[in-house]
Amino acid sequence: MKKIQVGLLFLMITFSGLSQTVNCWSGYRGNQNLTGVSTASIPTQAELLWTFQTNDNIKASPIVCNDRIVVGSADGNVYCLGMDGKLLWKFETPNAIEAAALILENRVYIGNMDGTFYALDLLTGKKVWEYVTENQIVGAANWWKSGNKTYLVVGSYDYYLHCVDAATGIGLWKYESDNYINGAASCSNGKAIFGGCDGFLHVVDIISGNGERKIDVATYVAGSAAIEGTKAWIGDYDGKFSQVDLSKGKVAWRWEDPGTRLPFISSPAVYGSRVITGNHDKHIYCFDKNTGDLQWRFNTGNRVEASPVIAGAKALVANMRGDLFVLNLATGKPEWNYELGASIVGNPAVANNRIIVTAIDGAVYCFGKK
């Protein structure tokens, strides 16, 4: 009986490290594996509750945790809002911010376009430390904990994946890729997994910084990989969407529309037997995650760059025209939509039974039930 209890405890600890609570969307894709899944509910027939205006466009995805919403703007500021949309604090940086934040243990970690990576106090907005890379940061940070140390990994246009001690901001190692790193690195089983402009999917040991695999997947990968077990799902700029077997170091299946071959900028979401993603051809695609068989596609009416979010039996998606949709995950049929009228680039956050979304008009929008 003790062995069973210990095993269950281990599973609970492992699962809690990879998932979110209903009130917390603490990282770019909701968990360390970047699967884009929320345990919260997407409110049915949601209404616009409030908006908050920044001083420039917002490409960064919003992050929600501990009843606080954190987002960076092209005006160079990191904004922290309450769930009522009121400003709690802002932190000024000298350059635009496109990367999503990471909230971890009452700190905010975020990079900007001059390549500086900041740690801020979540409650006050005061700077704890900063770490400088040699080029812009456009992808979110991710984390891994081993013993008493928390490792942060973040990519830069200086070609490096950087690993930083979360407590001190001291650099632990740098892993060199062959080109710019756009997306966030997934963290799974002690490995950081990421693609970039070099067209490879890199697998790096988080503790040592040693590269373990370098898998040729494409010519250019703009988004992030979603990880489940030994499988990764990723789209590329040539219009191919692939499942990669990390243990074998090769592509397991690949899908493309030979008539379009437009880019997959969006990062995929994986839940149950399905994986969904968006394309510049205006469509959201749903595949069988194991076989690559197309289950359904939905035409949003404009290019899709924002990554989808799955909550229960629903998928939340957005496009570059500013349309926000809730789709039935099984059928792809729309159940709700809202026209913001401004391009949506960052993926929405779902927490506290609210939908938080940002747009190129520089506003943060909150939807829910009044």
Secondary structure, 3 states (H helix, E strand, C coil): CHHHHHHHHHHHHHHHHHCCCCCCECCCCCCCCCCCEECCCCCCCCEEEEEEECCCCCCCCCEEECCEEEEECCCCEEEEEECCCCEEEEEECCCCCCCCCEEECCEEEEECCCCEEEEEECCCCCEEEEEECCCCCCCCCEEEEECCEEEEEEECCCCEEEEEECCCCCEEEEEECCCCCCCCCEEECCEEEEECCCCEEEEEECCCCCEEEEEECCCCCCCCCEEECCEEEEECCCCEEEEEECCCCEEEEEEECCCCCCCCCCCCEEECCEEEEECCCCEEEEEECCCCCEEEEEECCCCCCCCCEEECCEEEEECCCCEEEEEECCCCCEEEEEECCCCCCCCCEEECCEEEEECCCCEEEEEECC
